[in-house]
Amino acid sequence: MASAPAAALLPDEGELLRRARNGDSAAWAGIYAQYQPPIMRFCRHALGHREDAEDAAAEVLFKVRLALDRFDLSRPFAPWLYRVAANHCLDILRRRSRQMRGEDDIETVAITQPGQNQLERVIQRQSSERVRAALERLPARSRMVLLLRYYSELSYDEIASALAVPRPYVGVLLLRARQSLREALESDAPGGEA
């Protein structure tokens, strides 16, 4: 008797996905309840506005619901979900960039996430507003790779899947994005120190 790969999906999650594919709205509600908060936070950090993030998270989860029958259950679900979210946020940022060249619409709501990861340690050394402002000035792809790695804590393989890039290129993207963030923070710092 063949079994699904252990690392691919948690058993409960795999069962929920199978049931949701078959139209079980309670199963989809379970998936939604599990993933809506982290997708909402991801969109909030990617887009900078709570209202935009609420809309984006709802749209992402709607897209996922419609495309669930195309998802390969032998693969991890979260990277696929974050890929949809990252692509959706990148599209929004591209449209916003074309429509609002030069406008600064950063809110001052503090970034919060349970636990402490590398991005949060940077935030502790800098004010949340400065980090958010620096992230806003980064190219969309750089912002996404930083958020996927340090906020959503995805592995290099998961980031490669989410951004549809070769795994070795993830390190290059992260290196460039960290350097760009460092430069943005240094340019804002009094006396040029970050």
Biotite code that builds the C-alpha atoms (Angstrom):
import biotite.structure as struc

atoms = struc.array([
    struc.Atom([0.000, 0.000, 0.000], chain_id="A", res_id=1, res_name="MET", atom_name="CA", element="C"),
    struc.Atom([1.587, 3.286, -1.150], chain_id="A", res_id=2, res_name="ALA", atom_name="CA", element="C"),
    struc.Atom([1.429, 6.289, 1.094], chain_id="A", res_id=3, res_name="SER", atom_name="CA", element="C"),
    struc.Atom([1.875, 9.999, 0.423], chain_id="A", res_id=4, res_name="ALA", atom_name="CA", element="C"),
    struc.Atom([5.318, 11.454, 1.159], chain_id="A", res_id=5, res_name="PRO", atom_name="CA", element="C"),
    struc.Atom([5.464, 12.416, 4.833], chain_id="A", res_id=6, res_name="ALA", atom_name="CA", element="C"),
    struc.Atom([6.905, 15.879, 4.190], chain_id="A", res_id=7, res_name="ALA", atom_name="CA", element="C"),
    struc.Atom([4.465, 16.729, 1.398], chain_id="A", res_id=8, res_name="ALA", atom_name="CA", element="C"),
    struc.Atom([1.402, 17.491, 3.521], chain_id="A", res_id=9, res_name="LEU", atom_name="CA", element="C"),
    struc.Atom([0.251, 17.047, 7.051], chain_id="A", res_id=10, res_name="LEU", atom_name="CA", element="C"),
    struc.Atom([-2.280, 14.183, 7.042], chain_id="A", res_id=11, res_name="PRO", atom_name="CA", element="C"),
    struc.Atom([-5.124, 16.426, 8.212], chain_id="A", res_id=12, res_name="ASP", atom_name="CA", element="C"),
    struc.Atom([-4.240, 19.055, 5.642], chain_id="A", res_id=13, res_name="GLU", atom_name="CA", element="C"),
    struc.Atom([-4.023, 16.510, 2.826], chain_id="A", res_id=14, res_name="GLY", atom_name="CA", element="C"),
    struc.Atom([-7.411, 15.129, 3.741], chain_id="A", res_id=15, res_name="GLU", atom_name="CA", element="C"),
    struc.Atom([-8.889, 18.619, 3.937], chain_id="A", res_id=16, res_name="LEU", atom_name="CA", element="C"),
    struc.Atom([-7.484, 19.431, 0.498], chain_id="A", res_id=17, res_name="LEU", atom_name="CA", element="C"),
    struc.Atom([-8.927, 16.242, -0.998], chain_id="A", res_id=18, res_name="ARG", atom_name="CA", element="C"),
    struc.Atom([-12.316, 16.938, 0.531], chain_id="A", res_id=19, res_name="ARG", atom_name="CA", element="C"),
    struc.Atom([-12.245, 20.605, -0.526], chain_id="A", res_id=20, res_name="ALA", atom_name="CA", element="C"),
    struc.Atom([-11.500, 19.522, -4.095], chain_id="A", res_id=21, res_name="ARG", atom_name="CA", element="C"),
    struc.Atom([-14.652, 17.423, -3.982], chain_id="A", res_id=22, res_name="ASN", atom_name="CA", element="C"),
    struc.Atom([-16.759, 20.431, -2.972], chain_id="A", res_id=23, res_name="GLY", atom_name="CA", element="C"),
    struc.Atom([-16.782, 19.991, 0.805], chain_id="A", res_id=24, res_name="ASP", atom_name="CA", element="C"),
    struc.Atom([-17.247, 23.569, 2.034], chain_id="A", res_id=25, res_name="SER", atom_name="CA", element="C"),
    struc.Atom([-16.416, 22.611, 5.639], chain_id="A", res_id=26, res_name="ALA", atom_name="CA", element="C"),
    struc.Atom([-13.042, 21.276, 4.473], chain_id="A", res_id=27, res_name="ALA", atom_name="CA", element="C"),
    struc.Atom([-12.359, 24.492, 2.574], chain_id="A", res_id=28, res_name="TRP", atom_name="CA", element="C"),
    struc.Atom([-13.345, 26.439, 5.700], chain_id="A", res_id=29, res_name="ALA", atom_name="CA", element="C"),
    struc.Atom([-10.655, 24.526, 7.612], chain_id="A", res_id=30, res_name="GLY", atom_name="CA", element="C"),
    struc.Atom([-8.009, 25.359, 5.011], chain_id="A", res_id=31, res_name="ILE", atom_name="CA", element="C"),
    struc.Atom([-9.171, 28.962, 4.925], chain_id="A", res_id=32, res_name="TYR", atom_name="CA", element="C"),
    struc.Atom([-9.040, 29.242, 8.725], chain_id="A", res_id=33, res_name="ALA", atom_name="CA", element="C"),
    struc.Atom([-5.498, 27.858, 8.783], chain_id="A", res_id=34, res_name="GLN", atom_name="CA", element="C"),
    struc.Atom([-4.032, 29.943, 5.966], chain_id="A", res_id=35, res_name="TYR", atom_name="CA", element="C"),
    struc.Atom([-5.993, 33.213, 5.915], chain_id="A", res_id=36, res_name="GLN", atom_name="CA", element="C"),
    struc.Atom([-4.104, 34.825, 8.829], chain_id="A", res_id=37, res_name="PRO", atom_name="CA", element="C"),
    struc.Atom([-0.565, 34.149, 7.511], chain_id="A", res_id=38, res_name="PRO", atom_name="CA", element="C"),
    struc.Atom([-1.560, 35.110, 3.947], chain_id="A", res_id=39, res_name="ILE", atom_name="CA", element="C"),
    struc.Atom([-3.157, 38.286, 5.289], chain_id="A", res_id=40, res_name="MET", atom_name="CA", element="C"),
    struc.Atom([0.045, 39.148, 7.183], chain_id="A", res_id=41, res_name="ARG", atom_name="CA", element="C"),
    struc.Atom([2.165, 38.371, 4.119], chain_id="A", res_id=42, res_name="PHE", atom_name="CA", element="C"),
    struc.Atom([0.004, 40.612, 1.929], chain_id="A", res_id=43, res_name="CYS", atom_name="CA", element="C"),
    struc.Atom([0.070, 43.335, 4.609], chain_id="A", res_id=44, res_name="ARG", atom_name="CA", element="C"),
    struc.Atom([3.847, 43.382, 4.602], chain_id="A", res_id=45, res_name="HIS", atom_name="CA", element="C"),
    struc.Atom([4.080, 43.127, 0.832], chain_id="A", res_id=46, res_name="ALA", atom_name="CA", element="C"),
    struc.Atom([1.541, 45.847, 0.067], chain_id="A", res_id=47, res_name="LEU", atom_name="CA", element="C"),
    struc.Atom([1.868, 48.203, 3.020], chain_id="A", res_id=48, res_name="GLY", atom_name="CA", element="C"),
    struc.Atom([-1.857, 48.870, 3.527], chain_id="A", res_id=49, res_name="HIS", atom_name="CA", element="C"),
    struc.Atom([-4.249, 46.896, 5.669], chain_id="A", res_id=50, res_name="ARG", atom_name="CA", element="C"),
    struc.Atom([-7.191, 47.471, 3.307], chain_id="A", res_id=51, res_name="GLU", atom_name="CA", element="C"),
    struc.Atom([-5.159, 46.374, 0.263], chain_id="A", res_id=52, res_name="ASP", atom_name="CA", element="C"),
    struc.Atom([-3.952, 43.332, 2.192], chain_id="A", res_id=53, res_name="ALA", atom_name="CA", element="C"),
    struc.Atom([-7.481, 42.321, 3.178], chain_id="A", res_id=54, res_name="GLU", atom_name="CA", element="C"),
    struc.Atom([-8.605, 42.518, -0.447], chain_id="A", res_id=55, res_name="ASP", atom_name="CA", element="C"),
    struc.Atom([-5.482, 40.752, -1.723], chain_id="A", res_id=56, res_name="ALA", atom_name="CA", element="C"),
    struc.Atom([-5.708, 37.916, 0.809], chain_id="A", res_id=57, res_name="ALA", atom_name="CA", element="C"),
    struc.Atom([-9.352, 37.320, -0.091], chain_id="A", res_id=58, res_name="ALA", atom_name="CA", element="C"),
    struc.Atom([-8.511, 37.352, -3.810], chain_id="A", res_id=59, res_name="GLU", atom_name="CA", element="C"),
    struc.Atom([-5.560, 34.989, -3.314], chain_id="A", res_id=60, res_name="VAL", atom_name="CA", element="C"),
    struc.Atom([-7.643, 32.490, -1.386], chain_id="A", res_id=61, res_name="LEU", atom_name="CA", element="C"),
    struc.Atom([-10.427, 32.759, -3.968], chain_id="A", res_id=62, res_name="PHE", atom_name="CA", element="C"),
    struc.Atom([-7.920, 32.030, -6.762], chain_id="A", res_id=63, res_name="LYS", atom_name="CA", element="C"),
    struc.Atom([-6.568, 29.072, -4.803], chain_id="A", res_id=64, res_name="VAL", atom_name="CA", element="C"),
    struc.Atom([-10.073, 27.729, -4.231], chain_id="A", res_id=65, res_name="ARG", atom_name="CA", element="C"),
    struc.Atom([-10.799, 27.899, -7.962], chain_id="A", res_id=66, res_name="LEU", atom_name="CA", element="C"),
    struc.Atom([-7.466, 26.275, -8.880], chain_id="A", res_id=67, res_name="ALA", atom_name="CA", element="C"),
    struc.Atom([-7.453, 23.620, -6.169], chain_id="A", res_id=68, res_name="LEU", atom_name="CA", element="C"),
    struc.Atom([-8.270, 20.856, -8.642], chain_id="A", res_id=69, res_name="ASP", atom_name="CA", element="C"),
    struc.Atom([-4.983, 21.600, -10.449], chain_id="A", res_id=70, res_name="ARG", atom_name="CA", element="C"),
    struc.Atom([-2.873, 21.351, -7.273], chain_id="A", res_id=71, res_name="PHE", atom_name="CA", element="C"),
    struc.Atom([-0.684, 18.231, -7.041], chain_id="A", res_id=72, res_name="ASP", atom_name="CA", element="C"),
    struc.Atom([-1.461, 16.725, -3.617], chain_id="A", res_id=73, res_name="LEU", atom_name="CA", element="C"),
    struc.Atom([1.953, 15.041, -3.511], chain_id="A", res_id=74, res_name="SER", atom_name="CA", element="C"),
    struc.Atom([3.593, 18.473, -3.220], chain_id="A", res_id=75, res_name="ARG", atom_name="CA", element="C"),
    struc.Atom([3.668, 20.843, -0.234], chain_id="A", res_id=76, res_name="PRO", atom_name="CA", element="C"),
    struc.Atom([0.658, 23.163, -0.213], chain_id="A", res_id=77, res_name="PHE", atom_name="CA", element="C"),
    struc.Atom([2.150, 26.227, 1.536], chain_id="A", res_id=78, res_name="ALA", atom_name="CA", element="C"),
    struc.Atom([4.784, 27.080, -1.136], chain_id="A", res_id=79, res_name="PRO", atom_name="CA", element="C"),
    struc.Atom([2.135, 26.875, -3.850], chain_id="A", res_id=80, res_name="TRP", atom_name="CA", element="C"),
    struc.Atom([-0.159, 29.120, -1.823], chain_id="A", res_id=81, res_name="LEU", atom_name="CA", element="C"),
    struc.Atom([2.652, 31.629, -1.209], chain_id="A", res_id=82, res_name="TYR", atom_name="CA", element="C"),
    struc.Atom([3.495, 31.548, -4.917], chain_id="A", res_id=83, res_name="ARG", atom_name="CA", element="C"),
    struc.Atom([-0.063, 32.583, -5.733], chain_id="A", res_id=84, res_name="VAL", atom_name="CA", element="C"),
    struc.Atom([0.115, 35.275, -3.018], chain_id="A", res_id=85, res_name="ALA", atom_name="CA", element="C"),
    struc.Atom([3.511, 36.580, -4.149], chain_id="A", res_id=86, res_name="ALA", atom_name="CA", element="C"),
    struc.Atom([2.441, 36.754, -7.795], chain_id="A", res_id=87, res_name="ASN", atom_name="CA", element="C"),
    struc.Atom([-0.805, 38.478, -6.870], chain_id="A", res_id=88, res_name="HIS", atom_name="CA", element="C"),
    struc.Atom([1.006, 41.044, -4.704], chain_id="A", res_id=89, res_name="CYS", atom_name="CA", element="C"),
    struc.Atom([3.622, 41.616, -7.420], chain_id="A", res_id=90, res_name="LEU", atom_name="CA", element="C"),
    struc.Atom([0.832, 42.337, -9.902], chain_id="A", res_id=91, res_name="ASP", atom_name="CA", element="C"),
    struc.Atom([-0.736, 44.834, -7.496], chain_id="A", res_id=92, res_name="ILE", atom_name="CA", element="C"),
    struc.Atom([2.621, 46.513, -6.876], chain_id="A", res_id=93, res_name="LEU", atom_name="CA", element="C"),
    struc.Atom([3.305, 46.764, -10.615], chain_id="A", res_id=94, res_name="ARG", atom_name="CA", element="C"),
    struc.Atom([-0.103, 48.361, -11.214], chain_id="A", res_id=95, res_name="ARG", atom_name="CA", element="C"),
    struc.Atom([0.412, 50.691, -8.260], chain_id="A", res_id=96, res_name="ARG", atom_name="CA", element="C"),
    struc.Atom([3.859, 51.657, -9.522], chain_id="A", res_id=97, res_name="SER", atom_name="CA", element="C"),
    struc.Atom([2.485, 52.564, -12.935], chain_id="A", res_id=98, res_name="ARG", atom_name="CA", element="C"),
    struc.Atom([-0.414, 54.515, -11.440], chain_id="A", res_id=99, res_name="GLN", atom_name="CA", element="C"),
    struc.Atom([1.290, 56.259, -8.555], chain_id="A", res_id=100, res_name="MET", atom_name="CA", element="C"),
    struc.Atom([4.878, 57.026, -9.484], chain_id="A", res_id=101, res_name="ARG", atom_name="CA", element="C"),
    struc.Atom([6.625, 58.707, -6.605], chain_id="A", res_id=102, res_name="GLY", atom_name="CA", element="C"),
    struc.Atom([3.790, 58.663, -4.075], chain_id="A", res_id=103, res_name="GLU", atom_name="CA", element="C"),
    struc.Atom([4.686, 57.489, -0.587], chain_id="A", res_id=104, res_name="ASP", atom_name="CA", element="C"),
    struc.Atom([1.747, 55.732, 1.018], chain_id="A", res_id=105, res_name="ASP", atom_name="CA", element="C"),
    struc.Atom([3.365, 53.873, 3.887], chain_id="A", res_id=106, res_name="ILE", atom_name="CA", element="C"),
    struc.Atom([1.353, 53.415, 7.054], chain_id="A", res_id=107, res_name="GLU", atom_name="CA", element="C"),
    struc.Atom([2.894, 53.457, 10.488], chain_id="A", res_id=108, res_name="THR", atom_name="CA", element="C"),
    struc.Atom([1.257, 50.290, 11.859], chain_id="A", res_id=109, res_name="VAL", atom_name="CA", element="C"),
    struc.Atom([3.896, 48.202, 13.631], chain_id="A", res_id=110, res_name="ALA", atom_name="CA", element="C"),
    struc.Atom([4.954, 44.897, 12.107], chain_id="A", res_id=111, res_name="ILE", atom_name="CA", element="C"),
    struc.Atom([3.972, 42.005, 14.372], chain_id="A", res_id=112, res_name="THR", atom_name="CA", element="C"),
    struc.Atom([4.592, 38.276, 14.159], chain_id="A", res_id=113, res_name="GLN", atom_name="CA", element="C"),
    struc.Atom([4.915, 35.725, 16.941], chain_id="A", res_id=114, res_name="PRO", atom_name="CA", element="C"),
    struc.Atom([8.425, 34.462, 17.546], chain_id="A", res_id=115, res_name="GLY", atom_name="CA", element="C"),
    struc.Atom([11.602, 36.172, 16.537], chain_id="A", res_id=116, res_name="GLN", atom_name="CA", element="C"),
    struc.Atom([13.169, 35.727, 13.133], chain_id="A", res_id=117, res_name="ASN", atom_name="CA", element="C"),
    struc.Atom([15.962, 37.555, 11.336], chain_id="A", res_id=118, res_name="GLN", atom_name="CA", element="C"),
    struc.Atom([13.755, 40.266, 9.881], chain_id="A", res_id=119, res_name="LEU", atom_name="CA", element="C"),
    struc.Atom([12.323, 41.007, 13.319], chain_id="A", res_id=120, res_name="GLU", atom_name="CA", element="C"),
    struc.Atom([15.813, 41.410, 14.749], chain_id="A", res_id=121, res_name="ARG", atom_name="CA", element="C"),
    struc.Atom([16.453, 44.054, 12.083], chain_id="A", res_id=122, res_name="VAL", atom_name="CA", element="C"),
    struc.Atom([13.169, 45.718, 13.002], chain_id="A", res_id=123, res_name="ILE", atom_name="CA", element="C"),
    struc.Atom([14.199, 45.800, 16.664], chain_id="A", res_id=124, res_name="GLN", atom_name="CA", element="C"),
    struc.Atom([17.373, 47.668, 15.730], chain_id="A", res_id=125, res_name="ARG", atom_name="CA", element="C"),
    struc.Atom([15.532, 50.064, 13.456], chain_id="A", res_id=126, res_name="GLN", atom_name="CA", element="C"),
    struc.Atom([12.126, 51.603, 13.856], chain_id="A", res_id=127, res_name="SER", atom_name="CA", element="C"),
    struc.Atom([9.349, 49.700, 12.130], chain_id="A", res_id=128, res_name="SER", atom_name="CA", element="C"),
    struc.Atom([8.543, 52.753, 10.091], chain_id="A", res_id=129, res_name="GLU", atom_name="CA", element="C"),
    struc.Atom([12.105, 53.065, 8.740], chain_id="A", res_id=130, res_name="ARG", atom_name="CA", element="C"),
    struc.Atom([12.247, 49.388, 7.796], chain_id="A", res_id=131, res_name="VAL", atom_name="CA", element="C"),
    struc.Atom([8.816, 49.538, 6.185], chain_id="A", res_id=132, res_name="ARG", atom_name="CA", element="C"),
    struc.Atom([9.810, 52.675, 4.262], chain_id="A", res_id=133, res_name="ALA", atom_name="CA", element="C"),
    struc.Atom([13.018, 50.992, 3.093], chain_id="A", res_id=134, res_name="ALA", atom_name="CA", element="C"),
    struc.Atom([11.105, 47.853, 2.059], chain_id="A", res_id=135, res_name="LEU", atom_name="CA", element="C"),
    struc.Atom([8.597, 50.001, 0.143], chain_id="A", res_id=136, res_name="GLU", atom_name="CA", element="C"),
    struc.Atom([11.426, 51.514, -1.916], chain_id="A", res_id=137, res_name="ARG", atom_name="CA", element="C"),
    struc.Atom([12.823, 48.131, -2.928], chain_id="A", res_id=138, res_name="LEU", atom_name="CA", element="C"),
    struc.Atom([11.859, 46.599, -6.243], chain_id="A", res_id=139, res_name="PRO", atom_name="CA", element="C"),
    struc.Atom([8.833, 44.335, -5.823], chain_id="A", res_id=140, res_name="ALA", atom_name="CA", element="C"),
    struc.Atom([10.774, 41.113, -6.415], chain_id="A", res_id=141, res_name="ARG", atom_name="CA", element="C"),
    struc.Atom([13.386, 42.048, -3.782], chain_id="A", res_id=142, res_name="SER", atom_name="CA", element="C"),
    struc.Atom([10.648, 42.835, -1.283], chain_id="A", res_id=143, res_name="ARG", atom_name="CA", element="C"),
    struc.Atom([8.912, 39.507, -2.002], chain_id="A", res_id=144, res_name="MET", atom_name="CA", element="C"),
    struc.Atom([12.056, 37.404, -1.570], chain_id="A", res_id=145, res_name="VAL", atom_name="CA", element="C"),
    struc.Atom([12.835, 39.097, 1.767], chain_id="A", res_id=146, res_name="LEU", atom_name="CA", element="C"),
    struc.Atom([9.292, 38.623, 3.030], chain_id="A", res_id=147, res_name="LEU", atom_name="CA", element="C"),
    struc.Atom([9.155, 34.999, 1.922], chain_id="A", res_id=148, res_name="LEU", atom_name="CA", element="C"),
    struc.Atom([12.475, 34.191, 3.611], chain_id="A", res_id=149, res_name="ARG", atom_name="CA", element="C"),
    struc.Atom([12.513, 36.285, 6.774], chain_id="A", res_id=150, res_name="TYR", atom_name="CA", element="C"),
    struc.Atom([8.859, 36.898, 7.464], chain_id="A", res_id=151, res_name="TYR", atom_name="CA", element="C"),
    struc.Atom([7.147, 33.764, 6.184], chain_id="A", res_id=152, res_name="SER", atom_name="CA", element="C"),
    struc.Atom([10.306, 31.715, 6.910], chain_id="A", res_id=153, res_name="GLU", atom_name="CA", element="C"),
    struc.Atom([10.134, 29.637, 3.745], chain_id="A", res_id=154, res_name="LEU", atom_name="CA", element="C"),
    struc.Atom([13.111, 27.495, 2.760], chain_id="A", res_id=155, res_name="SER", atom_name="CA", element="C"),
    struc.Atom([15.162, 28.214, -0.368], chain_id="A", res_id=156, res_name="TYR", atom_name="CA", element="C"),
    struc.Atom([13.337, 25.383, -2.145], chain_id="A", res_id=157, res_name="ASP", atom_name="CA", element="C"),
    struc.Atom([9.954, 26.814, -1.154], chain_id="A", res_id=158, res_name="GLU", atom_name="CA", element="C"),
    struc.Atom([10.991, 30.316, -2.251], chain_id="A", res_id=159, res_name="ILE", atom_name="CA", element="C"),
    struc.Atom([12.201, 28.936, -5.578], chain_id="A", res_id=160, res_name="ALA", atom_name="CA", element="C"),
    struc.Atom([8.825, 27.295, -6.043], chain_id="A", res_id=161, res_name="SER", atom_name="CA", element="C"),
    struc.Atom([6.904, 30.387, -4.910], chain_id="A", res_id=162, res_name="ALA", atom_name="CA", element="C"),
    struc.Atom([8.794, 32.740, -7.240], chain_id="A", res_id=163, res_name="LEU", atom_name="CA", element="C"),
    struc.Atom([9.250, 30.215, -10.081], chain_id="A", res_id=164, res_name="ALA", atom_name="CA", element="C"),
    struc.Atom([13.030, 30.635, -10.150], chain_id="A", res_id=165, res_name="VAL", atom_name="CA", element="C"),
    struc.Atom([15.816, 28.051, -10.009], chain_id="A", res_id=166, res_name="PRO", atom_name="CA", element="C"),
    struc.Atom([16.841, 27.227, -6.421], chain_id="A", res_id=167, res_name="ARG", atom_name="CA", element="C"),
    struc.Atom([20.459, 28.484, -6.842], chain_id="A", res_id=168, res_name="PRO", atom_name="CA", element="C"),
    struc.Atom([19.089, 31.858, -7.923], chain_id="A", res_id=169, res_name="TYR", atom_name="CA", element="C"),
    struc.Atom([17.256, 32.317, -4.590], chain_id="A", res_id=170, res_name="VAL", atom_name="CA", element="C"),
    struc.Atom([20.554, 32.972, -2.819], chain_id="A", res_id=171, res_name="GLY", atom_name="CA", element="C"),
    struc.Atom([21.468, 35.592, -5.406], chain_id="A", res_id=172, res_name="VAL", atom_name="CA", element="C"),
    struc.Atom([18.071, 37.274, -5.052], chain_id="A", res_id=173, res_name="LEU", atom_name="CA", element="C"),
    struc.Atom([18.374, 37.299, -1.252], chain_id="A", res_id=174, res_name="LEU", atom_name="CA", element="C"),
    struc.Atom([21.916, 38.662, -1.343], chain_id="A", res_id=175, res_name="LEU", atom_name="CA", element="C"),
    struc.Atom([20.916, 41.495, -3.667], chain_id="A", res_id=176, res_name="ARG", atom_name="CA", element="C"),
    struc.Atom([17.721, 42.224, -1.734], chain_id="A", res_id=177, res_name="ALA", atom_name="CA", element="C"),
    struc.Atom([19.547, 42.354, 1.625], chain_id="A", res_id=178, res_name="ARG", atom_name="CA", element="C"),
    struc.Atom([22.155, 44.681, 0.127], chain_id="A", res_id=179, res_name="GLN", atom_name="CA", element="C"),
    struc.Atom([19.430, 46.927, -1.302], chain_id="A", res_id=180, res_name="SER", atom_name="CA", element="C"),
    struc.Atom([17.640, 46.994, 2.052], chain_id="A", res_id=181, res_name="LEU", atom_name="CA", element="C"),
    struc.Atom([20.893, 47.798, 3.847], chain_id="A", res_id=182, res_name="ARG", atom_name="CA", element="C"),
    struc.Atom([21.589, 50.651, 1.413], chain_id="A", res_id=183, res_name="GLU", atom_name="CA", element="C"),
    struc.Atom([18.048, 52.002, 1.783], chain_id="A", res_id=184, res_name="ALA", atom_name="CA", element="C"),
    struc.Atom([18.383, 51.958, 5.580], chain_id="A", res_id=185, res_name="LEU", atom_name="CA", element="C"),
    struc.Atom([21.807, 53.605, 5.448], chain_id="A", res_id=186, res_name="GLU", atom_name="CA", element="C"),
    struc.Atom([20.561, 56.365, 3.151], chain_id="A", res_id=187, res_name="SER", atom_name="CA", element="C"),
    struc.Atom([17.842, 57.183, 5.702], chain_id="A", res_id=188, res_name="ASP", atom_name="CA", element="C"),
    struc.Atom([20.042, 56.969, 8.791], chain_id="A", res_id=189, res_name="ALA", atom_name="CA", element="C"),
    struc.Atom([21.303, 60.156, 10.412], chain_id="A", res_id=190, res_name="PRO", atom_name="CA", element="C"),
    struc.Atom([24.988, 60.438, 9.619], chain_id="A", res_id=191, res_name="GLY", atom_name="CA", element="C"),
    struc.Atom([24.723, 57.574, 7.103], chain_id="A", res_id=192, res_name="GLY", atom_name="CA", element="C"),
    struc.Atom([24.791, 54.745, 9.669], chain_id="A", res_id=193, res_name="GLU", atom_name="CA", element="C"),
    struc.Atom([22.255, 51.945, 9.640], chain_id="A", res_id=194, res_name="ALA", atom_name="CA", element="C"),
])
